[in-house]
Amino acid sequence: MTVEDLEKQSPTVAAADATTKSITASDGEPNGTTTSPSAPPPTQELSIFKRINDFLDKLHGFEARGITRVLPEERNPPSLIADFQVFVMWFSANISVNNLTAGLLGPLVFQLGFLDSALCAVFGALLGSASTAYMSIWGPISGNRTMVVLRYFMGYWPSKIPCFLNIILMIGYITLSFIIAGQMLSAVSGGTLSIVVGIVVTFLVVWAVAFFGMRVFHQYERWNGIPQLLVLFVLIGCAGPYFDTSSKSEGGATTIAANRLSFFSLCLYVPNSWAAAASDYYVYYPETTSRLKVFLLTLFGLWTSFSFVYMLGIGLASGVPHHTAWSEANDISIGALVVAGFEPLGGFGKFCAVIVCLGIIANSIPGTYSAALGVQVLGRWFKVIPRWLWSSFLNVVMFVLAIAGRENLVVIFSNFLALMGYWVEFMIWIVGLEHVIFRRNKVFDWSRWEDKSYLPIGLAAFAAFLFGWVGAILGMYQELYIGPFAKLAGNSDVGVWVGCGFALVTFVPLRWMELRMIGR
């Protein structure tokens, strides 16, 4: 099988998300194939969606399918090429400058030395990548997207909460990516090109690739990774002499320990944010695919990419206090600092900086794709709108936010997205506990992904999720709020750890009671 076959599309009839049948189907019926008596008849506008979707489905490489389950007979046969392609997707999408910026925060914000920053970054990336890798195993098993799989663990209605949060998370991260790409293109031009123009260019490429779907963005990720890796090694070569690998952490023992934990947690959040979309990219794998193989493909694709760019960011940040040009560039923007790292190469360095911008685009495409699928999961009427139309709409939203926030909203967005990272771990704990303790010897009927009478009620999961947020608020350390547990921990961000603890101790007894009293 070739890479071009990796994401083979089902027939147009099977792409039921945009067809009249799925429009009139009741979400409460198994497989969404039984027409609800109360469902409204298809309107002329919905019929237009169907005709457009049918036309697009005939285009080479276009993915018409939305959240409809990929049936076992529609899957692709096992292939080493496909396995390599998925690893490449994870690696290529995440060796991007927006992930590099997380590494900058170790020395610049948390005042950590090079060694402390490096250890926190590498092991934080490992833990965050492992969490995402666990969620990825459900794609081949179920044939369902991540937020559909979540219905089996959190219930039909409660699962919509993390689904909504994930859409916001993806929009926020990609908005930041648009801004950083605009900053870099502006810096490359010496200020003659405005940040707005850079944002427009990024928006257009992301929209075009995400519009076509999985097959096309796999192609983009495959070819994007090679030049990305080369120019980042070029950056190491020309900027490396300015890295201060002997720098030490600043502050007393308590302050340093608190900053280590905060930076470790931050480095965990970023790769862990992919957990809410991880199985989306494996739904075309056979049901018999080894869970260990899927886990390892995801783990090493994420861990190697994040560790690499984190270390590069730490190196750049360590040189800022001792290199005037870098310090001045950092005062302008993060994008300008990265461009300054290429400055010794002159015109070729500017060319390399433009190539780096393509990595930001590669990072934004899968997130846009998964966010569009997430909107369809929110409800029957959201599912009526085809994936490609939601993708286009979300891109416009992110474009508008990036234009509005290009000057003064980056810090606000960054703090907001750090808060948004907490809930992903609560979700993973709930899925893991349900899987290991309550569903260990039970088999899911994955075809009943829309059958509310089969799916759990989700009261225990809903309560545990809320208690997790209570713990996160008590433990968070952010610019706008410092929780009491954070103060006890020496002004360290322990929100994710306290929140996971609250979710853990509440879910198990509440779920046991729910099964005894309700039975599902």
GUPA-90815 format. One record per residue (C-alpha): residue number from 1; x, y, z. Coordinates in steps of 0.2 Angstrom, whole numbers, plus 2048, in hexadecimal, padded with zeros to 3 digits. Each point is the difference from the previous one (the first is absolute). Example, Ala and Ser with C-alpha at 12.3 -4.5 7.8 and 13.67 -1.06 7.14 Angstrom:
BEGIN
+-----+------+-------+-----+
|   n | east | north |  up |
+-----+------+-------+-----+
|   1 |  83E |   7EA | 827 |
|   2 |  806 |   811 | 7FD |
+-----+------+-------+-----+
END
This chain:
BEGIN
+-----+------+-------+-----+
|   n | east | north |  up |
+-----+------+-------+-----+
|   1 |  800 |   800 | 800 |
|   2 |  806 |   811 | 7FC |
|   3 |  7FF |   810 | 80B |
|   4 |  7F3 |   806 | 7F4 |
|   5 |  7F5 |   7F2 | 806 |
|   6 |  803 |   804 | 812 |
|   7 |  7F0 |   809 | 803 |
|   8 |  7F4 |   7F7 | 7F3 |
|   9 |  7F0 |   808 | 7FF |
|  10 |  7F0 |   7F6 | 802 |
|  11 |  7F2 |   802 | 7F3 |
|  12 |  7F6 |   810 | 7FF |
|  13 |  7F1 |   7F7 | 808 |
|  14 |  80B |   7FB | 80F |
|  15 |  805 |   812 | 803 |
|  16 |  7EF |   802 | 808 |
|  17 |  804 |   80F | 80A |
|  18 |  7FC |   80C | 7F2 |
|  19 |  7F2 |   7F5 | 7F8 |
|  20 |  7ED |   802 | 802 |
|  21 |  800 |   7F0 | 80A |
|  22 |  80B |   806 | 80D |
|  23 |  7F7 |   810 | 801 |
|  24 |  7EF |   7F8 | 804 |
|  25 |  807 |   7F2 | 80B |
|  26 |  7FE |   801 | 813 |
|  27 |  80F |   801 | 80A |
|  28 |  7F8 |   7F4 | 80C |
|  29 |  7FF |   7F1 | 7F4 |
|  30 |  80E |   7F4 | 7FD |
|  31 |  80B |   804 | 7F2 |
|  32 |  7F6 |   810 | 7FD |
|  33 |  7F6 |   7F7 | 7F2 |
|  34 |  7EF |   800 | 807 |
|  35 |  7F5 |   80F | 7FC |
|  36 |  7F9 |   808 | 80F |
|  37 |  7ED |   804 | 7FE |
|  38 |  804 |   811 | 807 |
|  39 |  80F |   804 | 7F5 |
|  40 |  7FC |   80E | 7F4 |
|  41 |  800 |   7FD | 7EE |
|  42 |  810 |   805 | 7F6 |
|  43 |  7FF |   812 | 7FA |
|  44 |  806 |   807 | 7F0 |
|  45 |  810 |   806 | 808 |
|  46 |  804 |   7EF | 807 |
|  47 |  7FD |   7F8 | 7EF |
|  48 |  80C |   80D | 7F8 |
|  49 |  80D |   7FA | 80D |
|  50 |  7FE |   7EE | 7FB |
|  51 |  802 |   804 | 7ED |
|  52 |  810 |   80A | 804 |
|  53 |  806 |   7F3 | 80B |
|  54 |  7FD |   7F2 | 7F3 |
|  55 |  809 |   80B | 7F3 |
|  56 |  80F |   803 | 80B |
|  57 |  801 |   7ED | 804 |
|  58 |  804 |   7FD | 7EE |
|  59 |  80F |   80B | 801 |
|  60 |  811 |   7F7 | 801 |
|  61 |  806 |   800 | 812 |
|  62 |  7F1 |   808 | 808 |
|  63 |  7F9 |   7F9 | 810 |
|  64 |  7ED |   801 | 801 |
|  65 |  7FE |   7F6 | 80F |
|  66 |  7FD |   809 | 811 |
|  67 |  7FD |   7F7 | 810 |
|  68 |  7F7 |   7F1 | 7F9 |
|  69 |  809 |   7F0 | 806 |
|  70 |  80C |   7F8 | 7F4 |
|  71 |  7FA |   7EE | 7FF |
|  72 |  80C |   7F1 | 801 |
|  73 |  7FE |   7FC | 7ED |
|  74 |  804 |   813 | 7FC |
|  75 |  811 |   7FF | 809 |
|  76 |  811 |   7FF | 7F7 |
|  77 |  80B |   7F0 | 801 |
|  78 |  80F |   801 | 80B |
|  79 |  80F |   809 | 7F8 |
|  80 |  811 |   805 | 806 |
|  81 |  7FF |   80F | 7F5 |
|  82 |  7F0 |   806 | 809 |
|  83 |  808 |   7FD | 811 |
|  84 |  80F |   80B | 7FB |
|  85 |  7F4 |   80D | 7F9 |
|  86 |  7F7 |   802 | 811 |
|  87 |  811 |   801 | 809 |
|  88 |  805 |   80D | 7F3 |
|  89 |  7EF |   80A | 803 |
|  90 |  803 |   801 | 813 |
|  91 |  812 |   805 | 7FE |
|  92 |  7FE |   80C | 7F1 |
|  93 |  7F1 |   809 | 808 |
|  94 |  809 |   804 | 810 |
|  95 |  811 |   805 | 7FB |
|  96 |  7F9 |   811 | 7FF |
|  97 |  805 |   811 | 807 |
|  98 |  7F0 |   802 | 80A |
|  99 |  805 |   7F1 | 80A |
| 100 |  812 |   806 | 801 |
| 101 |  7F9 |   810 | 809 |
| 102 |  7FB |   7F4 | 80F |
| 103 |  813 |   7FC | 802 |
| 104 |  804 |   813 | 800 |
| 105 |  7F6 |   802 | 810 |
| 106 |  80B |   7F5 | 80B |
| 107 |  80F |   80C | 801 |
| 108 |  7F6 |   810 | 7FB |
| 109 |  7F1 |   7FF | 80C |
| 110 |  804 |   7F3 | 80D |
| 111 |  812 |   805 | 801 |
| 112 |  806 |   7EE | 7FF |
| 113 |  812 |   7FC | 7FA |
| 114 |  804 |   7F6 | 7F1 |
| 115 |  801 |   7EF | 808 |
| 116 |  7F0 |   802 | 80B |
| 117 |  7F6 |   806 | 7F1 |
| 118 |  806 |   7F2 | 7F5 |
| 119 |  7FC |   7F2 | 80D |
| 120 |  7EE |   808 | 803 |
| 121 |  7FD |   801 | 7ED |
| 122 |  805 |   7EF | 7FB |
| 123 |  7F7 |   7F7 | 80E |
| 124 |  7F1 |   80B | 7FF |
| 125 |  7FF |   7FC | 7EE |
| 126 |  801 |   7EE | 803 |
| 127 |  7F2 |   800 | 80C |
| 128 |  7F5 |   80B | 7F5 |
| 129 |  804 |   7F5 | 7F1 |
| 130 |  7FC |   7F0 | 80A |
| 131 |  7EF |   807 | 805 |
| 132 |  7FC |   804 | 7EE |
| 133 |  806 |   7EF | 7FA |
| 134 |  7F4 |   7F7 | 80B |
| 135 |  7F1 |   809 | 7F9 |
| 136 |  806 |   7FC | 7EE |
| 137 |  7FE |   7ED | 802 |
| 138 |  7ED |   802 | 7FF |
| 139 |  800 |   806 | 7EE |
| 140 |  803 |   7EE | 7F8 |
| 141 |  7F6 |   7F7 | 80E |
| 142 |  7F0 |   80B | 7FD |
| 143 |  801 |   808 | 7EF |
| 144 |  7FA |   80F | 809 |
| 145 |  807 |   812 | 803 |
| 146 |  807 |   804 | 811 |
| 147 |  7F1 |   80A | 806 |
| 148 |  7F4 |   7F3 | 7FA |
| 149 |  80A |   7F3 | 809 |
| 150 |  7FF |   80B | 810 |
| 151 |  7ED |   7FC | 800 |
| 152 |  803 |   7EE | 805 |
| 153 |  80A |   806 | 80F |
| 154 |  7F7 |   811 | 806 |
| 155 |  7EF |   7FE | 7F9 |
| 156 |  7F7 |   808 | 7F1 |
| 157 |  7FD |   811 | 808 |
| 158 |  80E |   802 | 80C |
| 159 |  80D |   7FC | 7F2 |
| 160 |  7FA |   810 | 7F7 |
| 161 |  809 |   80A | 80D |
| 162 |  811 |   7FB | 7FC |
| 163 |  7FC |   800 | 7EE |
| 164 |  7FB |   812 | 801 |
| 165 |  810 |   804 | 80A |
| 166 |  80B |   7F7 | 7F3 |
| 167 |  7F8 |   80B | 7F2 |
| 168 |  805 |   810 | 80B |
| 169 |  811 |   7F8 | 803 |
| 170 |  804 |   7FD | 7EE |
| 171 |  7F9 |   811 | 7FB |
| 172 |  80B |   809 | 80D |
| 173 |  810 |   7F6 | 7FB |
| 174 |  7FE |   803 | 7EE |
| 175 |  7FC |   812 | 802 |
| 176 |  811 |   802 | 809 |
| 177 |  808 |   7F7 | 7F2 |
| 178 |  7F9 |   80C | 7F3 |
| 179 |  806 |   80F | 80A |
| 180 |  812 |   7F8 | 802 |
| 181 |  801 |   7FC | 7EE |
| 182 |  7FB |   812 | 7FC |
| 183 |  80D |   807 | 80C |
| 184 |  80E |   7F5 | 7F7 |
| 185 |  7FB |   805 | 7EF |
| 186 |  800 |   812 | 805 |
| 187 |  811 |   7FF | 808 |
| 188 |  807 |   7F7 | 7F1 |
| 189 |  7FA |   80F | 7F5 |
| 190 |  808 |   80C | 80C |
| 191 |  7EF |   807 | 805 |
| 192 |  7FB |   804 | 7EE |
| 193 |  7F4 |   7F2 | 800 |
| 194 |  7F2 |   802 | 80D |
| 195 |  7FC |   7F3 | 80D |
| 196 |  7EE |   800 | 7F8 |
| 197 |  807 |   7FA | 7EF |
| 198 |  80A |   7F2 | 808 |
| 199 |  7F0 |   7FB | 809 |
| 200 |  7F6 |   800 | 7F0 |
| 201 |  80D |   7F5 | 7F7 |
| 202 |  800 |   7F3 | 80E |
| 203 |  7ED |   800 | 801 |
| 204 |  7FE |   7FC | 7ED |
| 205 |  80C |   7F2 | 800 |
| 206 |  7F8 |   7F8 | 810 |
| 207 |  7EF |   802 | 7F9 |
| 208 |  804 |   7F8 | 7F0 |
| 209 |  808 |   7F0 | 807 |
| 210 |  7F4 |   7FE | 80E |
| 211 |  7F1 |   802 | 7F4 |
| 212 |  805 |   7F0 | 7F6 |
| 213 |  802 |   7F6 | 810 |
| 214 |  80C |   7F2 | 806 |
| 215 |  807 |   7F9 | 7F0 |
| 216 |  806 |   811 | 7FA |
| 217 |  807 |   806 | 811 |
| 218 |  80A |   7F0 | 802 |
| 219 |  808 |   804 | 7EF |
| 220 |  804 |   811 | 806 |
| 221 |  807 |   7FA | 811 |
| 222 |  80B |   7F3 | 7F7 |
| 223 |  809 |   80D | 7F5 |
| 224 |  800 |   80E | 80D |
| 225 |  80A |   7F6 | 80C |
| 226 |  810 |   7FF | 7F6 |
| 227 |  803 |   813 | 7FD |
| 228 |  7FA |   804 | 812 |
| 229 |  80D |   7F4 | 807 |
| 230 |  80E |   806 | 7F5 |
| 231 |  7FD |   813 | 804 |
| 232 |  7FF |   7FC | 813 |
| 233 |  811 |   7F8 | 7FF |
| 234 |  806 |   80F | 7F7 |
| 235 |  7F9 |   80B | 80E |
| 236 |  80A |   7F5 | 80C |
| 237 |  810 |   802 | 7F6 |
| 238 |  7FF |   813 | 7FF |
| 239 |  7F8 |   804 | 811 |
| 240 |  808 |   7F2 | 80A |
| 241 |  810 |   80A | 804 |
| 242 |  7F5 |   80C | 80A |
| 243 |  7F7 |   7F3 | 80B |
| 244 |  805 |   801 | 812 |
| 245 |  800 |   7EE | 805 |
| 246 |  808 |   805 | 811 |
| 247 |  7F3 |   80B | 806 |
| 248 |  7F9 |   7FD | 811 |
| 249 |  7EE |   801 | 808 |
| 250 |  7FD |   810 | 809 |
| 251 |  7F8 |   802 | 812 |
| 252 |  7FF |   7F6 | 810 |
| 253 |  7FE |   7ED | 801 |
| 254 |  7ED |   802 | 802 |
| 255 |  7FE |   80C | 7F2 |
| 256 |  80A |   7F5 | 7F4 |
| 257 |  7F6 |   7F0 | 805 |
| 258 |  7F0 |   809 | 7FD |
| 259 |  806 |   807 | 7EF |
| 260 |  806 |   7EF | 7FB |
| 261 |  7EF |   7F8 | 803 |
| 262 |  7F7 |   80F | 7F7 |
| 263 |  80B |   7FE | 7F1 |
| 264 |  7FF |   7ED | 800 |
| 265 |  7ED |   801 | 800 |
| 266 |  800 |   80D | 7F2 |
| 267 |  80B |   7F4 | 7F5 |
| 268 |  7F3 |   7F2 | 804 |
| 269 |  7F1 |   80B | 7FB |
| 270 |  805 |   803 | 7EE |
| 271 |  802 |   7EE | 7FA |
| 272 |  7F2 |   7FA | 80B |
| 273 |  7F4 |   80C | 7F7 |
| 274 |  800 |   7F4 | 7F1 |
| 275 |  7F8 |   7F3 | 80B |
| 276 |  7EF |   806 | 7FC |
| 277 |  803 |   7FD | 7EE |
| 278 |  80C |   7F2 | 800 |
| 279 |  7F5 |   7F2 | 7F9 |
| 280 |  7F9 |   80A | 7F2 |
| 281 |  80F |   7FC | 7F6 |
| 282 |  7FF |   7ED | 802 |
| 283 |  7EE |   7FC | 7FB |
| 284 |  805 |   7F9 | 7F0 |
| 285 |  80C |   7F3 | 808 |
| 286 |  7F9 |   7EE | 801 |
| 287 |  7F8 |   7FA | 811 |
| 288 |  80D |   7F3 | 802 |
| 289 |  80E |   80E | 801 |
| 290 |  80C |   7FD | 80F |
| 291 |  7FC |   80D | 80D |
| 292 |  812 |   800 | 805 |
| 293 |  805 |   805 | 7EE |
| 294 |  7F4 |   80E | 800 |
| 295 |  805 |   806 | 811 |
| 296 |  813 |   800 | 7FB |
| 297 |  7FD |   808 | 7F0 |
| 298 |  7F7 |   80F | 808 |
| 299 |  80C |   800 | 80F |
| 300 |  810 |   801 | 7F7 |
| 301 |  7F9 |   80C | 7F2 |
| 302 |  7FB |   80C | 80D |
| 303 |  80E |   7FE | 80D |
| 304 |  80E |   802 | 7F3 |
| 305 |  7F9 |   80F | 7F8 |
| 306 |  7FB |   809 | 810 |
| 307 |  811 |   7FC | 809 |
| 308 |  809 |   806 | 7F0 |
| 309 |  7F7 |   811 | 7FF |
| 310 |  800 |   803 | 813 |
| 311 |  813 |   7FE | 801 |
| 312 |  802 |   80C | 7F2 |
| 313 |  7F4 |   80D | 808 |
| 314 |  80A |   7FE | 810 |
| 315 |  810 |   803 | 7F7 |
| 316 |  7FA |   810 | 7F8 |
| 317 |  7F9 |   806 | 811 |
| 318 |  810 |   7FC | 809 |
| 319 |  809 |   80C | 7F4 |
| 320 |  7F4 |   80F | 801 |
| 321 |  808 |   808 | 810 |
| 322 |  812 |   7FF | 7F8 |
| 323 |  7FC |   804 | 7EE |
| 324 |  7FA |   812 | 7FC |
| 325 |  7F8 |   7FD | 7EF |
| 326 |  7F6 |   7F1 | 807 |
| 327 |  7FA |   80A | 80F |
| 328 |  7FA |   80E | 7F5 |
| 329 |  7F8 |   7F4 | 7F5 |
| 330 |  7F7 |   7F8 | 80F |
| 331 |  7FA |   811 | 805 |
| 332 |  7F7 |   801 | 7EF |
| 333 |  7F8 |   7EF | 7FF |
| 334 |  803 |   7ED | 802 |
| 335 |  800 |   7FF | 7ED |
| 336 |  80E |   80D | 7FE |
| 337 |  80B |   7F7 | 80D |
| 338 |  7FF |   7F0 | 7F5 |
| 339 |  804 |   80A | 7F0 |
| 340 |  80F |   808 | 80A |
| 341 |  807 |   7EF | 803 |
| 342 |  802 |   7FF | 7ED |
| 343 |  808 |   811 | 7FE |
| 344 |  812 |   7FB | 7FD |
| 345 |  7FB |   7F7 | 7F0 |
| 346 |  7F9 |   810 | 7F8 |
| 347 |  7F4 |   7FD | 7F2 |
| 348 |  801 |   7ED | 801 |
| 349 |  7FB |   802 | 813 |
| 350 |  7F1 |   80A | 7FB |
| 351 |  7FB |   7F2 | 7F4 |
| 352 |  802 |   7F3 | 80E |
| 353 |  7F5 |   80B | 80B |
| 354 |  7F2 |   7FF | 7F2 |
| 355 |  802 |   7ED | 800 |
| 356 |  7FE |   800 | 813 |
| 357 |  7EF |   809 | 7FD |
| 358 |  7FA |   7F1 | 7F6 |
| 359 |  803 |   7F5 | 810 |
| 360 |  7F3 |   80B | 809 |
| 361 |  7F4 |   7FD | 7F2 |
| 362 |  803 |   7ED | 801 |
| 363 |  7FC |   801 | 813 |
| 364 |  7F0 |   809 | 7FD |
| 365 |  7F8 |   7F4 | 7F3 |
| 366 |  7FD |   7F1 | 80A |
| 367 |  7F9 |   80B | 80E |
| 368 |  7F4 |   808 | 7F4 |
| 369 |  7FA |   7EF | 7F9 |
| 370 |  7FD |   7F9 | 811 |
| 371 |  7F7 |   810 | 806 |
| 372 |  7F4 |   7FF | 7F2 |
| 373 |  7FC |   7EE | 804 |
| 374 |  7FD |   805 | 812 |
| 375 |  7F3 |   80D | 7FB |
| 376 |  7F6 |   7F2 | 7F7 |
| 377 |  801 |   7F6 | 810 |
| 378 |  7F7 |   80D | 80A |
| 379 |  7EF |   7FB | 7F9 |
| 380 |  7F5 |   7FB | 7F2 |
| 381 |  7FE |   811 | 7F8 |
| 382 |  812 |   803 | 801 |
| 383 |  803 |   7EF | 7F7 |
| 384 |  7F5 |   806 | 7F2 |
| 385 |  80E |   80C | 7FB |
| 386 |  80E |   7F7 | 7F6 |
| 387 |  811 |   7FF | 808 |
| 388 |  808 |   80B | 7F2 |
| 389 |  7F4 |   80E | 803 |
| 390 |  803 |   800 | 813 |
| 391 |  813 |   800 | 7FC |
| 392 |  7FD |   80F | 7F5 |
| 393 |  7F6 |   809 | 80D |
| 394 |  80C |   7FD | 80E |
| 395 |  80F |   806 | 7F6 |
| 396 |  7F7 |   810 | 7FD |
| 397 |  7FD |   802 | 813 |
| 398 |  812 |   7FC | 804 |
| 399 |  805 |   80D | 7F2 |
| 400 |  7F5 |   80D | 808 |
| 401 |  807 |   7FD | 812 |
| 402 |  812 |   800 | 7F9 |
| 403 |  7FD |   811 | 7F8 |
| 404 |  7F8 |   807 | 810 |
| 405 |  80D |   7F9 | 80B |
| 406 |  810 |   802 | 7F6 |
| 407 |  806 |   80F | 80C |
| 408 |  7FA |   7FD | 811 |
| 409 |  7F7 |   7F0 | 803 |
| 410 |  80E |   7F3 | 7FF |
| 411 |  803 |   800 | 812 |
| 412 |  7EE |   7FF | 805 |
| 413 |  7FE |   7F2 | 7F3 |
| 414 |  80F |   7F7 | 807 |
| 415 |  7FA |   800 | 812 |
| 416 |  7EE |   7FB | 7FB |
| 417 |  807 |   7F1 | 7F6 |
| 418 |  80A |   7FB | 80F |
| 419 |  7F0 |   7FF | 80A |
| 420 |  7F8 |   7F6 | 7F1 |
| 421 |  80D |   7F3 | 802 |
| 422 |  7FB |   7FA | 811 |
| 423 |  7F0 |   7F7 | 7FA |
| 424 |  808 |   7F5 | 7F4 |
| 425 |  809 |   7F6 | 80E |
| 426 |  7EF |   7FF | 809 |
| 427 |  7F8 |   7F8 | 7F1 |
| 428 |  80F |   7F4 | 7FE |
| 429 |  7FE |   7FA | 812 |
| 430 |  7EE |   7FD | 7FE |
| 431 |  802 |   7F6 | 7F0 |
| 432 |  80E |   7F6 | 808 |
| 433 |  7F7 |   7FC | 810 |
| 434 |  7F0 |   7FB | 7F7 |
| 435 |  80B |   7F5 | 7F4 |
| 436 |  80A |   7F8 | 80D |
| 437 |  7F4 |   7FE | 80E |
| 438 |  7EF |   7FF | 7FA |
| 439 |  801 |   7FB | 7EE |
| 440 |  810 |   7F4 | 800 |
| 441 |  7F7 |   7F1 | 7FB |
| 442 |  7F1 |   807 | 7F6 |
| 443 |  7FF |   803 | 7ED |
| 444 |  7F9 |   810 | 7F9 |
| 445 |  7F4 |   800 | 7F2 |
| 446 |  808 |   80E | 7F6 |
| 447 |  7F2 |   800 | 7F3 |
| 448 |  7F4 |   808 | 80E |
| 449 |  80A |   810 | 801 |
| 450 |  7F0 |   80B | 7FE |
| 451 |  7F4 |   7F4 | 80B |
| 452 |  7FD |   80A | 810 |
| 453 |  7F7 |   7F1 | 808 |
| 454 |  810 |   7F6 | 7FE |
| 455 |  80D |   80D | 805 |
| 456 |  803 |   803 | 813 |
| 457 |  7F6 |   80E | 808 |
| 458 |  811 |   808 | 805 |
| 459 |  7FB |   807 | 811 |
| 460 |  810 |   7FA | 809 |
| 461 |  80B |   806 | 7F2 |
| 462 |  7F7 |   811 | 800 |
| 463 |  802 |   802 | 812 |
| 464 |  813 |   7FA | 800 |
| 465 |  803 |   80C | 7F2 |
| 466 |  7F9 |   80F | 80A |
| 467 |  809 |   7FB | 80F |
| 468 |  810 |   7FF | 7F6 |
| 469 |  7FD |   812 | 7FB |
| 470 |  7FE |   805 | 813 |
| 471 |  811 |   7F8 | 803 |
| 472 |  807 |   809 | 7F1 |
| 473 |  7FA |   811 | 806 |
| 474 |  807 |   7FD | 812 |
| 475 |  811 |   7FC | 7F9 |
| 476 |  802 |   80B | 7F1 |
| 477 |  80D |   80D | 7FF |
| 478 |  7FC |   80D | 7F2 |
| 479 |  802 |   812 | 7FD |
| 480 |  7EE |   804 | 805 |
| 481 |  7FE |   7F4 | 80E |
| 482 |  80A |   7F6 | 80D |
| 483 |  7F8 |   7F2 | 809 |
| 484 |  803 |   7FC | 812 |
| 485 |  808 |   7EF | 7FC |
| 486 |  80B |   809 | 7F4 |
| 487 |  806 |   80B | 80E |
| 488 |  803 |   7F1 | 80B |
| 489 |  80B |   7F9 | 7F3 |
| 490 |  80B |   80F | 7FF |
| 491 |  7F6 |   809 | 7F3 |
| 492 |  801 |   7F2 | 7F4 |
| 493 |  7F3 |   7FB | 7F3 |
| 494 |  7F9 |   7EF | 807 |
| 495 |  7EF |   802 | 7F8 |
| 496 |  801 |   7F1 | 7F5 |
| 497 |  807 |   7F5 | 80E |
| 498 |  7F3 |   805 | 80D |
| 499 |  7F2 |   7FF | 7F3 |
| 500 |  805 |   7EF | 7FB |
| 501 |  800 |   7FB | 812 |
| 502 |  7EE |   807 | 803 |
| 503 |  7FA |   7F7 | 7F1 |
| 504 |  808 |   7EF | 805 |
| 505 |  7F9 |   7FF | 811 |
| 506 |  7EF |   805 | 7FB |
| 507 |  7FD |   7F6 | 7F0 |
| 508 |  803 |   7EF | 806 |
| 509 |  7F3 |   800 | 80F |
| 510 |  7F3 |   80A | 7F6 |
| 511 |  802 |   7F5 | 7F1 |
| 512 |  7FE |   7F0 | 80B |
| 513 |  7F0 |   808 | 807 |
| 514 |  7FA |   805 | 7EF |
| 515 |  802 |   7EE | 7F9 |
| 516 |  7F7 |   7F9 | 810 |
| 517 |  7F1 |   80C | 7FE |
| 518 |  7FE |   803 | 7EE |
| 519 |  809 |   7F1 | 7F8 |
| 520 |  80A |   809 | 7F2 |
+-----+------+-------+-----+
END
